[in-house]
């Protein structure tokens, strides 16, 4: 069966001497892994269409339940070359791609996730220094896949609280919390920023001008939450932290 759709290259893995396993986030079929024959050869018909983060019209062939259908076509819609060649920008977008790979099951269609990554790529192409943009996308992706940290009130009784418990994924008030657990304190300003990033129109996120301290506070909590849920560090986040530490030193 031949299927046609649009997709974004999330990652590629070498297979043999000249072949690739290409993982796509597609608009109609969610995450799909495809086998690409000989794209690493100089005269490959795929050209540069399989570069990471490239948006392309694709076709793949295989049985309906085939784990690795064969890629037969990949025509570039938008290469996002400027995003890919900017080192820091590429790492930031790759972090969202890695999150997508870890939290979304294969072949589970999700147009919201596809649309979110497309908006991020276009926005990053225009202004990749907008750090708030990536935090916004991270939170919205977590909301889409059902792992958004809950900060607006106690997750048990709804009362106000400013202590976030990783094991619960939510803020808990003093009455509902356990003394045996160590919470992460979160400021009212960070809770408000959290809500704003989820509610505001994506095109207007650039109008929000929070302090670097506030962005760092919410980012730190979000990253700790992701680490707890995944039970491991994101590779891109670890690389970004190491690069930032080296630059600061």
N, C-alpha and C positions, 0 to 999 in steps of 0.2 A: 504494500500500500504506500502510495506517495502522498506526503503531506507537505503543504506549503504554509509558511507563516513569516513573521518578522521576529528577529531575535537580537540580543546583545550578547557578545562573547564575554562570559564571566571568567573563564580560564581555559588553558590548553595544557595537555600533557603529551609528551612524546610517546610514540608507540612504534617500536622497531626503528629502522634507519631513516625512513622518510615520512611516516604517517603520524597523524595526530588524533587524540581524543579531544574533541571540542565540546565544552559545556556552555550551553546557552540559557539565557532567561528569555523565553518566548512570550509573545502576546497571547497566544491561544492554548499553549500546552504546558505552561510553567517552565520548570527546569528540565532541559532535555540534553542528554549526552549523545553525541554523534561521532561516527568514525569517518575521518577525512583521509582519503587515499592520496598519498604523495604530495601534500601541500608544501613540504619543505624543499622540494626540488625547484631549481631555478625557473623552469618554465611551467610551473604549476598553474592550472586554470583558476585556482582560487585567489591568486595574487596576494594582496594584503588584507583580504576580507576576513581573515581569521585572527587578526591582531586583537589583543585584549581591549574590551570596551567598544569595539566596532559594532555599529548597528547595521544589520543587513537583512535583505530578503533572502530567505533560505528555503531549500527543499530537501527532504530526507526520505529515504525509502527503507522499508522493512516491514515485517509482520507487526500487527497491532500491538502485541505485547513484547516486541523485540527490545532487549535491554540496550542495544547499541546499534541503532539504525545507521545506514550509510548516508553521509552528506553528499548530495548530488549537485547542489547549487548554492552559491553564496554571493549575492550582488550587493555591494556597499550602498547603503542609504546615506549614512553619515559616519565618517571615520573617527571623529573626535580626536584627531591627531594632536591638537594642542593640549588636551587633557592628558593624553598618554605620554607626551614628551616632557611635561612639567613634572619633575620628580616628586615634589611634595603633593602636588595636586593628584597625581596618579595614585599615590599611596592612600590619600584620603578617600578617593572614589573606590579604590580597591577594598578598603575596609568595609564599605557598604556592600560591595559585591560579595565579600567573604561572609558577611552577616547573612546575606540572602541565601548563600549556599548552605550555611549551617542551620538555618531556621525553616527553610521551605523544603518540603518533600518533593521528590522528582515527579513529574507529570501531573502536578496539581496546579491547574490553571488559575492564575491570579492577575487579572488586568491591573489591579491597584498597585501591586508590587512592580509590574513592568512599567506602568505610567510614572511611578515615583522615581525609578532609576533613570528613565528618559528625561524627566524634568531636572534631575540632579546633574546629568551630563551636560544638558544645554546650559544650565545656570553656571556650572563650573567652567564651562568654556568661555562664558562672558566675564566671570569674576571668581577665580579660584582661591582668592585670599579671604573670602567671606566664610570664616570659620563657623559662624552660626548656622550657615546653610547645611553643613555636614551633621551637626548636632540635631538639627530639625529632621533631616532625612533618617537619621539613626532612630529617633523616637517614633517617627511615623511608620517606619518599617516594623519596629517592635509592636506597635499598635496593630498593624495589619496581620502579623503572625500570632498575636495573642499573648505576647510577653512584655507588654508595656508596664514599667514600674508605676504603681498607683500612689500618687502623692497627695491627692485632694481628699484628705480626711482619713480617719481610721478605717482600715479594711474590714473591721469586725462590727463596730458600732456606729461609724460615721462621724464620731467626734473629731475635733481638731487635734492635730498632733504634729510634731516636727522630728520624730525619730523613725527612720526607715529601716526595716528589718529585711535583710537579704533572704532569709529562709522563708519569708512570707510574700516577698515581692511587693510590699505595701507599707505605708505609714501605719503605726499603731499608737494609740493613746496610752497614757500611763496605766490605766485600769486594765487594758487588754494585753499589754506587753508582758514578757517574761523577763525576770531579773537575770536569768541565765544566759540571755542573748545580748550581744553588744550591737547597738544600733548605729546607723550613720545619721548624724544630725543634719537636717536640711532647713535652710532659712525660708521664711515666707516669700522672699523675693525670688528664690529659685523655684518654688512651687508655682508662683505666678508666671515665671518665664516658661516653665514646663507646659502650662496650660496654653499660653500664647502661641508657642511653637506648633502645637497640635491644632489650634483653632484658626489661626490666621491663614489667609490665602497665601499659597506658596510664593507668588510673585511679590508679596509685600513683606516677606521675612526680612529683607534688607533694611526696612524702615525701623526695625527694633534695634536699639543701641544699648544693650546691657554692658556692664563693666566686664573686664577680662576676668576678674575674680568670680563674678557671678556665673559666667559661662564655664569657668574651670570647675566650680562647685557642682553644677548640674552634670557636666561631662564626666566628672570623677564618679559621681553616684551611678550614672548610667553605665559606665564601663565596669564598675564593680558588680552591678546587677547582671550584666551580660556574662561576665566571667563566672559568676555563681551558677547561672542557668546552664551555661555550656560546660562547666567544670574544667575549663581550660582557657588560656589566653588566646585572643585573636592574633594570628601571625603578623598581620599588618599593624595592629595596635602596639605590639611589642617592638616592632621595627621603628615605628614612629616615636615611641618613648625613648628608645635607645638613641635615635638620631637627635632628638631634642636635648637629651642629657649630654651628648657629646658636644653639641653646639654651645650649650650653656657653660660647659667646662672649658 
